[in-house]
Amino acid sequence: MKKSILFFAAIAIAMVSCKNETANTESVAAAETAAITETAPAKEGSGKVTLQCGSQTLVVDGKCGGVTTTGEMIVAVQDKDIPAKVFTISFNTKDYPESGKTYTIKKSDFMSEDKKPDTDIYVAFSQITEKMQADWSSDDASGTLQFTTSGNEIKCKFSGIKLQPSEMYNKGEFNGTGIASGEMTFYKN
């Protein structure tokens, strides 16, 4: 009988504790949601990027936007027909690109702990379908990009950006250097 009473007492204490934690979690979530909704979402941008690899041409044509994650800004164009076909530009800063500032395309080095200049960017093109996966990423000789801004609107045009194939995923004709060109428009929050 004592065991039953102790068991029910433990359950009652746990239920009260869970109720308090749930109330606290709900109030924190409500506060975070309120903070997010105070910032108006950015207008949806668009972009079109072409990657030429051998006789193959891949095109990402769709919505474009920027997001800050782990302290870095990432701008992406996602294809409207194949959501897993994406072109990305990753920055070493959480700030949006600045008009007239020259950004140098570098080889991605996520493992390095060294502080990198905020003008270094990393470019990638990826396509994943049921039949194949192919990825290309920038090297240290790919060139530069310049952005133009007008208010909250940011535009970028580029051509002749060389991207190296993934040794792990790219097979056959996709296992060659890709040349990316295109344009994108996206908006600040």
C-alpha positions in Angstrom: 0.0 0.0 0.0 2.9 2.4 0.9 4.4 1.7 -2.5 1.1 2.6 -4.2 0.8 5.9 -2.3 4.4 6.8 -3.1 3.9 5.9 -6.7 0.8 8.2 -7.0 2.5 11.0 -5.1 5.5 10.8 -7.5 3.1 10.9 -10.5 1.3 13.9 -9.0 4.6 15.8 -8.5 5.7 15.0 -12.0 2.4 16.2 -13.5 2.6 19.5 -11.6 6.3 19.9 -12.7 5.4 19.1 -16.3 2.5 21.6 -16.2 4.8 24.4 -15.0 7.5 23.5 -17.6 4.8 23.5 -20.3 3.5 26.9 -19.2 7.0 28.3 -19.2 7.8 26.8 -22.6 4.5 28.1 -24.0 5.2 31.6 -22.7 8.8 31.6 -24.1 7.5 30.3 -27.5 4.8 33.1 -27.5 7.4 35.8 -26.8 9.7 34.5 -29.6 6.8 34.3 -32.0 5.8 37.9 -31.1 9.4 39.1 -31.7 9.5 37.3 -35.1 6.1 38.7 -36.3 7.2 42.2 -35.4 9.7 42.0 -38.2 7.9 42.0 -41.5 9.0 39.1 -43.8 11.1 40.1 -46.8 9.5 40.3 -50.2 10.2 37.1 -52.2 13.0 37.5 -54.7 13.8 35.6 -57.9 16.8 34.3 -59.7 17.9 32.3 -62.7 21.3 30.5 -62.7 22.7 28.4 -65.5 25.4 25.8 -65.0 27.1 24.5 -68.1 29.1 21.2 -67.7 30.3 19.5 -70.9 27.2 19.3 -73.2 24.8 19.4 -70.2 23.1 22.5 -69.1 21.4 22.7 -65.7 19.2 25.7 -64.8 17.9 26.8 -61.4 15.0 29.2 -62.0 12.8 30.2 -59.0 12.6 32.1 -55.8 15.5 33.7 -54.1 16.2 34.9 -50.6 18.8 35.4 -47.8 18.9 33.9 -44.4 21.4 34.2 -41.5 22.4 30.9 -39.9 25.3 30.2 -37.5 26.4 33.8 -37.9 26.7 33.7 -41.7 24.5 35.0 -44.5 23.4 32.5 -47.1 21.6 33.6 -50.3 19.9 30.9 -52.3 18.0 30.4 -55.5 15.7 27.4 -55.4 14.3 25.9 -58.5 10.5 26.1 -58.9 10.2 22.6 -60.4 12.9 20.6 -58.5 13.1 21.9 -54.9 16.4 20.1 -54.4 18.1 22.1 -57.2 19.7 25.0 -55.6 22.4 27.7 -56.2 23.9 29.2 -53.0 26.3 32.0 -52.0 27.6 31.8 -48.5 29.1 34.9 -46.8 31.5 35.1 -43.8 29.3 37.6 -42.2 25.6 37.9 -41.1 25.2 41.2 -43.0 23.5 41.5 -46.3 25.9 42.2 -49.3 26.8 45.9 -49.8 26.5 47.9 -53.0 29.8 48.3 -54.8 31.7 46.0 -52.4 33.8 43.4 -54.2 33.4 39.8 -52.9 36.1 37.2 -53.8 34.9 33.7 -54.5 36.9 31.1 -52.5 37.1 27.4 -51.9 34.8 26.4 -49.1 36.6 25.6 -46.0 34.1 24.9 -43.2 36.6 22.9 -41.1 39.0 25.9 -40.6 38.7 27.8 -37.3 40.6 30.8 -38.8 38.7 34.1 -39.1 38.1 34.7 -42.8 37.6 38.2 -44.4 34.0 39.2 -44.8 34.7 39.7 -48.5 35.3 36.0 -49.0 32.3 34.1 -50.3 31.6 30.5 -51.3 29.5 29.5 -54.2 27.7 26.1 -54.8 25.3 24.5 -57.3 23.5 21.3 -56.3 20.9 19.1 -57.9 19.4 16.0 -56.2 16.8 13.9 -57.9 15.7 10.3 -57.5 18.1 9.3 -60.3 21.2 11.3 -59.4 23.0 13.8 -57.2 25.5 16.3 -58.5 27.3 19.1 -56.7 29.7 21.8 -57.7 31.5 24.2 -55.4 33.8 27.2 -55.8 37.6 27.1 -55.9 40.1 29.8 -55.2 40.3 30.9 -58.8 36.7 31.5 -59.6 36.5 35.3 -59.8 34.5 38.0 -58.1 30.9 39.1 -57.6 29.6 42.6 -57.1 26.2 43.4 -55.7 24.0 46.5 -56.2 21.5 47.6 -53.6 18.6 50.0 -53.8 16.8 50.3 -50.5 15.8 46.8 -49.5 16.4 45.4 -53.0 19.7 43.6 -53.7 20.7 42.5 -57.2 23.6 40.4 -58.4 24.7 39.5 -62.0 27.6 37.2 -62.7 29.0 35.0 -65.5 31.9 32.7 -66.0 32.1 31.4 -62.4 34.0 28.1 -62.4 32.7 25.5 -60.0 34.5 22.2 -59.3 32.6 18.9 -59.3 32.1 16.8 -56.2 34.4 13.7 -56.3 31.9 11.8 -54.3 28.7 12.5 -56.3 29.4 13.7 -59.8 29.5 10.9 -62.3 30.0 10.7 -66.1 29.6 13.9 -67.9 28.7 15.8 -64.7 32.2 15.0 -63.4 33.7 18.1 -65.0 34.1 21.8 -64.2 30.8 23.7 -64.3 30.5 27.3 -65.5 27.8 29.3 -63.7 26.2 32.5 -64.9 23.0 34.2 -64.0 21.3 36.9 -62.0 19.3 37.2 -58.8 17.2 39.7 -56.9 16.4 39.4 -53.3 15.3 41.6 -50.4 16.3 42.6 -46.9 13.8 42.1 -44.1 
